[in-house]
Amino acid sequence: MTGLAVIGTGGLARAVCYALAVTGPPAQVTVIGRDPARTAEVCHISMVRAALAGSGATFRPVTGPLPEALATAAPAGVLLAASSQSPWESLGSPSAWTSLLRRGGFGLTLPFQAEAALRAGTALADAAPASWFVNACFPDAVNPVLAACGVPVLCGIGNAGLLAASLQTALGLADQRELQVLAHHVHLHAPASPEDEARVWHRGRPLADVGTLLAAQRAAQRTELNHVTGLTAARVLGCLLTGGDLDTALPGPLGLPGGYPVRLTAGRLDLRLPPGLDRAEAVAFNQRSAVRDGVVVEGTRVTFGPAAREELARVAPDLADGFPAADLDPAVTAFSQLRDRLRDLPAYH
């Protein structure tokens, strides 16, 4: 059986494993986590689901240092679905830190998302250099950081894939072969101006009223949407494991910023842009969208959008100008100190 390693035991990692158990190929999945009980639980539920579905997939829990775990598993590919910053913190533990993120943009969490991805990607490159790497931690911005640091990353999951799945459903399409979605993480929420909306094409023609088509998704609870993201991820991972074909949309493909329509064929990933749209224009659109999300990664430099800079200028002026991608570790230290300080203060409006 072909091996896959899933790093993480949180909501998204569970959604992916539970979907793989019933819809994926008969793969051997190694779940790597820090907590033995949580890791064993994910594998138990997945094994029961796989047995009931008759999929033939198996799940094995592993805890311990990541380099050793990856070297032992020697997987064909790895999915990272764990970071030191939960996207749900504002729901259970609101504070001045979550208010900062609400006002400045989710992009302010980039150091925490990129930290985990860089560590996992580097460990994989050392332990199993022929394996592919898929990153679920804010891939729209993190994957360009990985590329700037020389860490190979095939793509991300979620975000553009979730939007494309919702659009496919709203349009009543059987698949996404004739659907192309250009969208950034920020498009999970409705933009203030229709001009900033995600761009969508069906049969080569641009669609209007994209916001209307996405209204049901945007009204749903984000935690519930993990069930869709888990299934879209399982389809991508299954395709990569079997060498199958799939037309979809993915964030951060080949280290690019934002999300793009792509085609997976025999383990190869290619952009699938509509007629009249070239790669440079597609990247430029996503970079403009990234500004609204709070962070832009261009070349080897990480900069923050106007709202994010303004918020940082109030609480940590030395961080407002951004940082080189190569200086991620000092940035993580500085943002950790800021986060710790703001978590002790009440949320504000």
Steps between C-alpha positions, in 0.01 A plus 500: 500500500607857434578700811379843608597692813256747657654735754245626752201385704280812498169557326636521147735202535209296633269609218760393244567164663131423545437581133800294385368207701183473293587655164875462462712224347622201709790703632699464819462828688739593779351763731773695677400691813639632826230358730493117501136480605375744235712336231372153590142632503526641146636168376236293680208698358660493155556123516139437602374718217732326254380158616135597460566651157720209389756744360808304607667810644699455821600758761796482735572745785853630552630746757850625553749723318379590151823418309512149645127445442528600133813293447327194643179552302682577172172619347429577136362832620431711807211725601569757770183598687637642825624841610554698819214742421143373487262676262227444759665683792261794480205264555620354830761742631440855377767750601684806378700258283194371315377860467832589337449218249142606431601858429836440331431177313571130537833562325642614835512130600740417216807447723317233703363324189831515313701378800328160501508469121869584474587251772293222339618574145864505606465175696333334202768617258761338726309180581328425167613743228296328229172554689254776417391755761152650535454781752162582656629786720399829331653376169402817310779684682708225662581310180673806347708521820597135459597565138709802608679278753568227243259246652308310230121511540255358247186687608264570785145390575188690601416864418487504117403132503213565739380795291517294181302216661230742612484659155479158335203421725329834443530458123382138506816365334607137516868596523733797452638424155324804353525713813799720579533689827760764578465582870700586810449402864345843556213403266363265764329821610303737280708799388390855569498577127371271220814591305705306756295181468650165398521444126312203355463358148265232370566358155752777445257783577530722810209475742323791668327486837778290654405635841147364459635159405722497811240638742407164653862410568576838652198470728609161633704460818870470421536194723228323301677576174788279614283205395508627142868594509586157637325333208656729239840430654440125502420510128822690427711269717337190353571627150866560588534157659350315204634720219148581385358808329312784669392850397453725803627820663776508761677760713873552474569266205873475427567768761284769336302752709124453521285237327472384138318249279727199457516157339655198670620231260720203595637685801572815300336834575441766233309827502172489307436866426210614282558637150635855501642486854874445530695395809635848573148651504371219721784550749446878499131451584588278795762743625243781496267274696779416743523866603143478634592184690774692678822353360682486166793270422692623198834349418686457828318775691194486725309829528173587668197671347393853603248388765746250648779758508273751670403250769860390556614862520278539809624195691837398351641768267822307439300222328296720265753502214500122457804276476713295257370145455842374606449669840193295586634377835558850644158602367336205677671599826389863468141414405482242780592767752235731354236225502579406862466864606173561316340176613504640853294801392125507425361504147413838355289637215 
